[in-house]
Amino acid sequence: MNQAIQFVDRYRYIVDRKAIQFEAIVSGLIVYCFIKHNGDQVEEYLNQNKFDLEEQATELIENCLLYTSPSPR
């Protein structure tokens, strides 16, 4: 678990994107995360998979930070 990445306990289904949106706070910045989903039983899906989704998002955010961080001089 990366303590520099915190997930906001706020999820919503975006019909136009057919995805669940949730937010992470990374070094004070809000990062919007999206998970493709068909819209059926969103709450039940989140209850069963929330931890795994946050772990996957953490890995993706960490990889992104690794490749976007400035190189040391």
TIVO-2410 file (N, C-alpha, C; in nm, 3 decimals):
# residues 73
REC num residu      c1      c2      c3 atome chaine
REC   1      M   0.084  -0.118   0.000     N      A
REC   1      M   0.000   0.000   0.000    CA      A
REC   1      M   0.088   0.124   0.000     C      A
REC   2      N   0.063   0.213  -0.091     N      A
REC   2      N   0.138   0.337  -0.103    CA      A
REC   2      N   0.061   0.447  -0.029     C      A
REC   3      Q   0.119   0.498   0.079     N      A
REC   3      Q   0.049   0.598   0.158    CA      A
REC   3      Q   0.046   0.735   0.091     C      A
REC   4      A   0.127   0.753  -0.015     N      A
REC   4      A   0.126   0.879  -0.090    CA      A
REC   4      A   0.005   0.885  -0.183     C      A
REC   5      I  -0.063   0.772  -0.201     N      A
REC   5      I  -0.182   0.766  -0.285    CA      A
REC   5      I  -0.301   0.732  -0.195     C      A
REC   6      Q  -0.398   0.822  -0.191     N      A
REC   6      Q  -0.517   0.799  -0.110    CA      A
REC   6      Q  -0.639   0.801  -0.200     C      A
REC   7      F  -0.730   0.709  -0.177     N      A
REC   7      F  -0.852   0.701  -0.256    CA      A
REC   7      F  -0.968   0.765  -0.183     C      A
REC   8      V  -1.042   0.846  -0.254     N      A
REC   8      V  -1.160   0.912  -0.201    CA      A
REC   8      V  -1.275   0.812  -0.212     C      A
REC   9      D  -1.350   0.795  -0.106     N      A
REC   9      D  -1.460   0.698  -0.105    CA      A
REC   9      D  -1.583   0.757  -0.174     C      A
REC  10      R  -1.566   0.789  -0.303     N      A
REC  10      R  -1.674   0.848  -0.382    CA      A
REC  10      R  -1.666   0.786  -0.521     C      A
REC  11      Y  -1.767   0.712  -0.554     N      A
REC  11      Y  -1.772   0.642  -0.682    CA      A
REC  11      Y  -1.900   0.682  -0.754     C      A
REC  12      R  -1.893   0.692  -0.887     N      A
REC  12      R  -2.015   0.719  -0.963    CA      A
REC  12      R  -2.003   0.656  -1.100     C      A
REC  13      Y  -2.117   0.619  -1.154     N      A
REC  13      Y  -2.121   0.558  -1.286    CA      A
REC  13      Y  -2.143   0.668  -1.390     C      A
REC  14      I  -2.057   0.673  -1.491     N      A
REC  14      I  -2.066   0.770  -1.599    CA      A
REC  14      I  -2.125   0.698  -1.720     C      A
REC  15      V  -2.249   0.729  -1.752     N      A
REC  15      V  -2.321   0.659  -1.859    CA      A
REC  15      V  -2.252   0.677  -1.994     C      A
REC  16      D  -2.212   0.800  -2.027     N      A
REC  16      D  -2.150   0.826  -2.158    CA      A
REC  16      D  -2.021   0.748  -2.178     C      A
REC  17      R  -1.948   0.724  -2.072     N      A
REC  17      R  -1.821   0.649  -2.081    CA      A
REC  17      R  -1.839   0.501  -2.055     C      A
REC  18      K  -1.957   0.464  -2.004     N      A
REC  18      K  -1.982   0.326  -1.961    CA      A
REC  18      K  -1.872   0.283  -1.866     C      A
REC  19      A  -1.849   0.366  -1.764     N      A
REC  19      A  -1.740   0.341  -1.670    CA      A
REC  19      A  -1.775   0.394  -1.531     C      A
REC  20      I  -1.710   0.334  -1.434     N      A
REC  20      I  -1.718   0.380  -1.296    CA      A
REC  20      I  -1.602   0.476  -1.275     C      A
REC  21      Q  -1.631   0.592  -1.220     N      A
REC  21      Q  -1.527   0.691  -1.191    CA      A
REC  21      Q  -1.501   0.695  -1.042     C      A
REC  22      F  -1.373   0.698  -1.006     N      A
REC  22      F  -1.336   0.723  -0.867    CA      A
REC  22      F  -1.210   0.809  -0.867     C      A
REC  23      E  -1.178   0.863  -0.752     N      A
REC  23      E  -1.069   0.960  -0.744    CA      A
REC  23      E  -0.961   0.911  -0.649     C      A
REC  24      A  -0.837   0.948  -0.685     N      A
REC  24      A  -0.723   0.925  -0.597    CA      A
REC  24      A  -0.655   1.060  -0.576     C      A
REC  25      I  -0.599   1.078  -0.459     N      A
REC  25      I  -0.521   1.198  -0.431    CA      A
REC  25      I  -0.375   1.155  -0.426     C      A
REC  26      V  -0.297   1.216  -0.515     N      A
REC  26      V  -0.156   1.182  -0.529    CA      A
REC  26      V  -0.075   1.310  -0.510     C      A
REC  27      S  -0.001   1.316  -0.403     N      A
REC  27      S   0.081   1.435  -0.372    CA      A
REC  27      S  -0.001   1.563  -0.381     C      A
REC  28      G  -0.123   1.558  -0.331     N      A
REC  28      G  -0.210   1.675  -0.328    CA      A
REC  28      G  -0.289   1.700  -0.455     C      A
REC  29      L  -0.266   1.622  -0.559     N      A
REC  29      L  -0.340   1.638  -0.685    CA      A
REC  29      L  -0.447   1.530  -0.698     C      A
REC  30      I  -0.560   1.566  -0.757     N      A
REC  30      I  -0.667   1.470  -0.780    CA      A
REC  30      I  -0.644   1.400  -0.913     C      A
REC  31      V  -0.645   1.267  -0.909     N      A
REC  31      V  -0.632   1.185  -1.029    CA      A
REC  31      V  -0.765   1.112  -1.046     C      A
REC  32      Y  -0.827   1.128  -1.163     N      A
REC  32      Y  -0.953   1.060  -1.191    CA      A
REC  32      Y  -0.924   0.924  -1.253     C      A
REC  33      C  -0.984   0.821  -1.196     N      A
REC  33      C  -0.966   0.685  -1.244    CA      A
REC  33      C  -1.098   0.635  -1.300     C      A
REC  34      F  -1.090   0.557  -1.406     N      A
REC  34      F  -1.211   0.503  -1.470    CA      A
REC  34      F  -1.194   0.353  -1.492     C      A
REC  35      I  -1.300   0.280  -1.461     N      A
REC  35      I  -1.306   0.137  -1.481    CA      A
REC  35      I  -1.424   0.108  -1.572     C      A
REC  36      K  -1.399   0.046  -1.686     N      A
REC  36      K  -1.508   0.010  -1.777    CA      A
REC  36      K  -1.605  -0.085  -1.706     C      A
REC  37      H  -1.734  -0.057  -1.721     N      A
REC  37      H  -1.837  -0.141  -1.657    CA      A
REC  37      H  -1.967  -0.120  -1.732     C      A
REC  38      N  -2.048  -0.223  -1.737     N      A
REC  38      N  -2.173  -0.216  -1.814    CA      A
REC  38      N  -2.287  -0.143  -1.742     C      A
REC  39      G  -2.268  -0.108  -1.617     N      A
REC  39      G  -2.370  -0.032  -1.544    CA      A
REC  39      G  -2.464  -0.116  -1.461     C      A
REC  40      D  -2.455  -0.248  -1.471     N      A
REC  40      D  -2.542  -0.336  -1.393    CA      A
REC  40      D  -2.484  -0.359  -1.253     C      A
REC  41      Q  -2.564  -0.338  -1.153     N      A
REC  41      Q  -2.529  -0.367  -1.013    CA      A
REC  41      Q  -2.394  -0.307  -0.975     C      A
REC  42      V  -2.378  -0.179  -1.000     N      A
REC  42      V  -2.252  -0.109  -0.974    CA      A
REC  42      V  -2.214  -0.117  -0.826     C      A
REC  43      E  -2.309  -0.093  -0.739     N      A
REC  43      E  -2.279  -0.094  -0.595    CA      A
REC  43      E  -2.230  -0.232  -0.551     C      A
REC  44      E  -2.296  -0.336  -0.596     N      A
REC  44      E  -2.255  -0.473  -0.560    CA      A
REC  44      E  -2.115  -0.503  -0.617     C      A
REC  45      Y  -2.092  -0.462  -0.742     N      A
REC  45      Y  -1.961  -0.481  -0.804    CA      A
REC  45      Y  -1.851  -0.413  -0.722     C      A
REC  46      L  -1.877  -0.290  -0.680     N      A
REC  46      L  -1.777  -0.217  -0.600    CA      A
REC  46      L  -1.755  -0.283  -0.464     C      A
REC  47      N  -1.861  -0.328  -0.401     N      A
REC  47      N  -1.848  -0.395  -0.272    CA      A
REC  47      N  -1.759  -0.519  -0.281     C      A
REC  48      Q  -1.767  -0.589  -0.393     N      A
REC  48      Q  -1.689  -0.711  -0.410    CA      A
REC  48      Q  -1.548  -0.686  -0.462     C      A
REC  49      N  -1.525  -0.574  -0.532     N      A
REC  49      N  -1.398  -0.554  -0.601    CA      A
REC  49      N  -1.323  -0.427  -0.567     C      A
REC  50      K  -1.373  -0.349  -0.474     N      A
REC  50      K  -1.314  -0.218  -0.445    CA      A
REC  50      K  -1.165  -0.226  -0.412     C      A
REC  51      F  -1.126  -0.315  -0.325     N      A
REC  51      F  -0.986  -0.326  -0.286    CA      A
REC  51      F  -0.898  -0.361  -0.405     C      A
REC  52      D  -0.940  -0.456  -0.486     N      A
REC  52      D  -0.863  -0.496  -0.605    CA      A
REC  52      D  -0.851  -0.381  -0.705     C      A
REC  53      L  -0.959  -0.306  -0.725     N      A
REC  53      L  -0.957  -0.193  -0.817    CA      A
REC  53      L  -0.859  -0.086  -0.769     C      A
REC  54      E  -0.859  -0.060  -0.640     N      A
REC  54      E  -0.768   0.039  -0.584    CA      A
REC  54      E  -0.623  -0.007  -0.595     C      A
REC  55      E  -0.599  -0.136  -0.578     N      A
REC  55      E  -0.463  -0.190  -0.593    CA      A
REC  55      E  -0.415  -0.176  -0.738     C      A
REC  56      Q  -0.503  -0.207  -0.833     N      A
REC  56      Q  -0.467  -0.193  -0.975    CA      A
REC  56      Q  -0.441  -0.047  -1.009     C      A
REC  57      A  -0.526   0.041  -0.959     N      A
REC  57      A  -0.508   0.184  -0.986    CA      A
REC  57      A  -0.378   0.233  -0.924     C      A
REC  58      T  -0.344   0.185  -0.806     N      A
REC  58      T  -0.218   0.223  -0.740    CA      A
REC  58      T  -0.099   0.184  -0.827     C      A
REC  59      E  -0.100   0.063  -0.880     N      A
REC  59      E   0.009   0.018  -0.967    CA      A
REC  59      E   0.021   0.106  -1.091     C      A
REC  60      L  -0.092   0.138  -1.152     N      A
REC  60      L  -0.089   0.222  -1.272    CA      A
REC  60      L  -0.039   0.363  -1.240     C      A
REC  61      I  -0.083   0.418  -1.129     N      A
REC  61      I  -0.040   0.553  -1.089    CA      A
REC  61      I   0.110   0.552  -1.059     C      A
REC  62      E   0.157   0.450  -0.988     N      A
REC  62      E   0.300   0.442  -0.956    CA      A
REC  62      E   0.383   0.432  -1.084     C      A
REC  63      N   0.338   0.353  -1.180     N      A
REC  63      N   0.410   0.341  -1.307    CA      A
REC  63      N   0.410   0.473  -1.381     C      A
REC  64      C   0.300   0.542  -1.379     N      A
REC  64      C   0.290   0.672  -1.445    CA      A
REC  64      C   0.386   0.771  -1.379     C      A
REC  65      L   0.390   0.773  -1.247     N      A
REC  65      L   0.479   0.864  -1.175    CA      A
REC  65      L   0.625   0.831  -1.204     C      A
REC  66      L   0.654   0.703  -1.219     N      A
REC  66      L   0.791   0.660  -1.247    CA      A
REC  66      L   0.837   0.719  -1.382     C      A
REC  67      Y   0.751   0.720  -1.480     N      A
REC  67      Y   0.790   0.765  -1.614    CA      A
REC  67      Y   0.771   0.915  -1.636     C      A
REC  68      T   0.704   0.984  -1.544     N      A
REC  68      T   0.683   1.128  -1.562    CA      A
REC  68      T   0.765   1.211  -1.464     C      A
REC  69      S   0.833   1.147  -1.371     N      A
REC  69      S   0.915   1.220  -1.275    CA      A
REC  69      S   1.037   1.276  -1.346     C      A
REC  70      P   1.079   1.397  -1.308     N      A
REC  70      P   1.200   1.453  -1.370    CA      A
REC  70      P   1.323   1.371  -1.331     C      A
REC  71      S   1.417   1.362  -1.421     N      A
REC  71      S   1.538   1.285  -1.392    CA      A
REC  71      S   1.628   1.365  -1.297     C      A
REC  72      P   1.701   1.296  -1.210     N      A
REC  72      P   1.790   1.366  -1.117    CA      A
REC  72      P   1.906   1.430  -1.194     C      A
REC  73      R   1.953   1.542  -1.144     N      A
REC  73      R   2.064   1.612  -1.211    CA      A
REC  73      R   2.191   1.593  -1.135     C      A
***
